[in-house]
Amino acid sequence: MKVELPFLAEGIEGGDIVRVLVHEGDQVSEGQSLVELETDKATIPVPAPEAGRVAHLLVREGDYVKIGQALVELDGTDSAERAAKAESEKPVVAPTPQPPSAGSPVTAPPKPEKPAPAPLENKIVTTPLPSVGATIPAPPSVRRLARELGVDLTQVQGSEAGGRITAEDVKALVRERTRRSDALSASGPSKAGDVFTTVYGNERREPLPSLRRKIAANMTQAWTTIPHVHQFQDADITELMELHKRYALEFKKKGATLTLTSLLIKAVVHALKRYPQLNATLDLTNGEVVYKEYYNIGVAVDTPAGLIVPVVHDIDQKDLFQISVELADLAERTRTREVKLEELRGATFTLSNMGGLGSGPFTPIINPPQVGILGVGKARMMPVYRDGQFVPRRVLQLCVAYDHRLVDGAVGARFTNEIAKALEDFQGTFLGL
């Protein structure tokens, strides 16, 4: 039997094989992991549905596989017995002999004629690609996407009626082209670490990791399809950092680490409740805005493999201590690639805090289908004019990126200001003052 990639989750079409855990000839038990698949930046083991011997490996590390694609061929004892039993139980229908009529010569029965081939119109015929110069059935938005991704629409097979090309058809061709390029890199002369000499000096070529390919595809989609607006605002967090210093030791005694990110998450959810446009998604197909009545915050985590965004779910139902404990655990498991698939999905808004890296302010990219993201860097000590004199204050510059298709500038500005106000008077905000 062939073991196929099963359905994983809504919206996931497949993934990359990161490890093949068995060899041809191995005896495996039911439930034993055959391969590890990377999808949505999480690794998932694919188990054997029954015991048997690995007859053929149909994939290798680095391959991209789709739902329903065969991974391994098993020679299972149970399946072989079932097949043999089914074959033996098939009824055999023998022809009824007819006695020859008197005086007629005995002749051999006529040989059965070969069945005539099915007419051509009954065969499945794929729609040919449009010839050069012919009208390509694609709407303007798809043509624009093809130009941005460097795709020749004459090479795209349309999936809709009449060969009409969709955006997904264009993206599928890009993914296939990337996979072919990766396969050539893996099997051709260019191996990981190969050094080439050019007129300018030496160059080293490395295969593009699957996680980096996913990041590149997601960022390209986000930047080319979402009209970004970036709203800046300064937040005086002097009192907030004194509050942090006062309670950090108490959190540590209880086994939690109080971080600025935890405080930022609370402030973000407070602002999202006041401006629900930022906690929504656009459904352009049905012409609807989907307002989320739950608050799941994605938090960007820097890992050795690249940027991964796990999600802290139901923030509004948790206190600061619970958020701090869950955030620390989630970030650690993300760095070691032990995060679960469901912990990477369902975010309604994203926070990216690069202050720990010593980075200054930056303009973040929205993570679709979300419509907003907050980016913060390192806070700075600055002279601030207060009560007739300049005093040193710790200032954090916020940058909120929002999707201008749904969020107007006035709403984006008020939302950013609300986050700043919550940070500047954290106790007052959450005491209901």
Long-range contacts (C-beta under 8 A, 24 or more apart in sequence): 1-49, 1-50, 1-52, 1-73, 1-74, 1-76, 1-79, 2-58, 2-70, 2-71, 2-72, 2-73, 2-74, 3-34, 3-46, 3-48, 3-49, 3-70, 3-71, 3-72, 3-73, 3-74, 4-68, 4-69, 4-70, 4-71, 5-37, 5-46, 5-65, 5-66, 5-67, 5-68, 5-69, 5-71, 6-46, 6-67, 7-67, 8-37, 8-39, 8-44, 8-67, 8-341, 9-40, 9-341, 9-342, 9-345, 12-39, 12-40, 12-67, 13-66, 13-67, 14-39, 14-64, 14-65, 14-66, 14-67, 14-69, 15-39, 15-40, 15-44, 15-64, 15-65, 16-62, 16-63, 16-64, 16-65, 16-210, 16-213, 17-59, 17-60, 17-61, 17-62, 17-63, 17-64, 17-65, 17-71, 18-43, 18-61, 18-210, 19-61, 20-57, 20-59, 20-60, 20-61, 21-45, 22-54, 22-57, 22-72, 23-54, 23-57, 24-54, 24-55, 24-56, 24-57, 25-53, 25-54, 26-53, 26-54, 27-51, 27-52, 27-53, 27-54, 28-52, 28-53, 28-54, 28-74, 34-71, 34-72, 35-59, 35-71, 35-72, 37-65, 38-210, 38-211, 39-341, 40-214, 40-341, 40-344, 40-345, 41-211, 41-214, 41-308, 41-309, 41-339, 41-344, 42-337, 42-339, 42-340, 42-341, 42-343, 42-344, 43-337, 44-341, 46-71, 48-72, 48-74, 50-74, 50-76, 50-78, 50-79, 51-76, 51-77, 51-78, 52-76, 52-77, 52-78, 52-79, 62-182, 62-183, 62-186, 62-207, 62-210, 63-179, 63-183, 64-175, 64-179, 64-210, 126-157, 127-157, 127-158, 127-163, 129-154, 129-155, 129-156, 129-157, 130-154, 130-163, 136-165, 137-162, 137-163, 137-164, 137-165, 138-164, 138-165, 141-167, 142-166, 142-167, 142-169, 142-170, 145-170, 145-224, 145-225, 146-170, 148-220, 148-224, 149-174, 149-220, 149-224, 171-217, 171-221, 174-217, 175-217, 178-213, 182-207, 182-208, 182-213, 209-305, 209-306, 211-305, 211-306, 211-308, 212-306, 215-306, 215-307, 218-367, 218-368, 219-365, 221-368, 222-365, 222-366, 222-367, 222-368, 223-365, 225-368, 226-366, 226-368, 226-403, 226-405, 227-403, 227-404, 227-405, 228-363, 228-365, 228-366, 228-401, 228-402, 228-403, 228-404, 229-401, 229-402, 229-404, 229-407, 229-409, 229-412, 230-363, 230-399, 230-400, 230-401, 231-399, 231-400, 231-401, 231-402, 231-409, 231-412, 231-413, 231-415, 231-416, 232-361, 232-397, 232-398, 232-399, 232-416, 233-397, 233-398, 233-400, 233-413, 233-416, 233-417, 233-419, 233-420, 234-395, 234-396, 234-397, 234-398, 234-420, 235-395, 235-396, 235-397, 235-398, 235-419, 235-420, 235-423, 235-424, 236-384, 236-393, 236-394, 236-395, 236-424, 237-379, 237-394, 237-395, 237-396, 237-423, 237-424, 238-393, 238-394, 239-424, 239-425, 239-426, 240-423, 240-424, 240-426, 241-379, 241-394, 243-426, 243-427, 251-321, 251-324, 254-321, 255-325, 256-321, 256-324, 256-325, 256-328, 257-324, 257-328, 258-320, 258-324, 259-324, 259-327, 259-328, 260-353, 260-355, 261-299, 261-327, 261-351, 261-353, 262-320, 262-323, 262-324, 262-327, 263-320, 263-423, 263-426, 264-351, 264-353, 264-374, 264-376, 264-423, 265-297, 265-299, 265-312, 265-315, 265-323, 265-327, 265-351, 266-315, 266-320, 266-323, 266-422, 266-426, 266-430, 267-419, 267-422, 267-423, 267-426, 267-429, 268-297, 268-349, 268-351, 268-374, 268-419, 269-295, 269-297, 269-315, 269-316, 270-418, 270-419, 270-422, 270-429, 270-430, 271-415, 271-418, 271-419, 271-422, 272-348, 272-349, 272-415, 273-316, 274-415, 274-418, 275-411, 275-414, 275-415, 275-418, 277-371, 277-406, 277-407, 277-411, 277-415, 278-349, 278-371, 278-372, 278-402, 278-407, 278-411, 278-412, 278-415, 279-348, 279-349, 279-372, 280-348, 280-371, 280-406, 281-369, 281-370, 281-371, 282-369, 282-371, 282-403, 282-405, 282-406, 289-406, 292-348, 294-348, 295-348, 295-349, 296-346, 296-347, 296-348, 296-349, 297-347, 297-348, 297-349, 297-350, 297-351, 298-347, 298-349, 298-350, 298-351, 298-367, 298-370, 299-327, 299-330, 299-331, 299-350, 299-351, 299-352, 299-353, 300-350, 300-351, 300-352, 300-353, 301-330, 301-331, 301-334, 301-335, 302-357, 303-334, 303-335, 303-337, 304-335, 305-337, 308-334, 308-339, 308-344, 309-344, 309-347, 309-350, 309-367, 310-334, 310-339, 310-343, 310-344, 311-343, 311-344, 311-345, 311-346, 311-347, 313-346, 349-373, 349-374, 350-374, 351-376, 352-376, 354-378, 355-379, 355-396, 360-397, 361-397, 361-399, 362-399, 363-399, 363-401, 364-399, 364-401, 365-401, 366-401, 366-402, 366-403, 371-402, 371-403, 371-405, 371-406, 371-407, 372-400, 372-401, 372-402, 372-403, 372-407, 372-415, 373-400, 373-401, 374-398, 374-399, 374-400, 374-419, 375-399, 375-400, 375-401, 396-423
